[in-house]
């Protein structure tokens, strides 16, 4: 988990076990609260196999991140993984997606409310 | 002669084999005049005779192995290609399968006549009948082999063309930096939409395309199944980080879709490919301006 300014960058690699995914979900929530991040970029380009559990975890991460006033962007999903998720009926409606980390950061910058305090911080700066 | 008596009485297949080897030349000569051989080997009569000899040899080999009823007998493998060529040539000439089959059947009588006249005078009626039956079965098997080979050739052709159709029918076109388009033509079934989805997603990665346009101008009808395929493709592209626009919805199709209650949900739709391209360019902040005084300036 990398921190770039107000954005958390998470890279998922290879075979993701159910327990690891759940651990990530918990860690991420805590890190967002602690760091005050406004965006989470999850790089899934290293994920080759996806099941319904991981799909649900991703949707849940997006949901909880939203509750914490941050937004989630999924990056670099492989075609096969995308097809599998769609066939499973998991279209992840609440999740933003991008082709590359660069695009994802740009997306967060463009649409982000300046911070979770909704502009207060900007006035004080 | 005990020797001969034993041989003839024991195995008609043996007798047939000997007969075929002995009369190879004559059979081939007679076959060369039959339409199946005459029309396929048009260069010279000798060529037809040679082809006939090859077939006779194969038949003798099959008879030798005593597998006259088996179209998969090893003896046929050597002439299978030649037989396929003959069958295919006759089909190309416009003959129906039944006509080809009856032409092949015409190969039997000359051989049979030759066999009857060739058998010793004192052969028992039973033995003659057994030999003729064996020969008939053998010729029948030859017919089966030719038809089988011709049919499998046709099947291979159909398979090849189906694959070609799948490849040809789904080109992904790069319209602009970051914009790809797929012109869909023909009926969308599950297999084709799967191919479309895969090729589109691959090219999204390859081109780093943020927008993909699915143009359905060439799709004759849109029913709930096609709509579902479109939705799936759009959803998969979105998961990869690209936005999909569906274009080319003709007035009649728009009407049908409303009548059927088909909902494309949040998918962006446009009437024509040009409209879709315009929308995407606008989203990208790219504009096309008509050439000014300083010459053509695009973007």
Interface residues (C-beta under 8 A of the other chain):
Chain A: X74 X75 X76 X77 X78 X79 X81 X82 X83 X85 X86 X87 X91 X92 X97 X98 X99 X100 X103 X104
Chain B: X197 X198 X201 X202 X204 X205 X208 X209 X210 X232 X235 X236 X237 X238 X239 X240 X241 X242
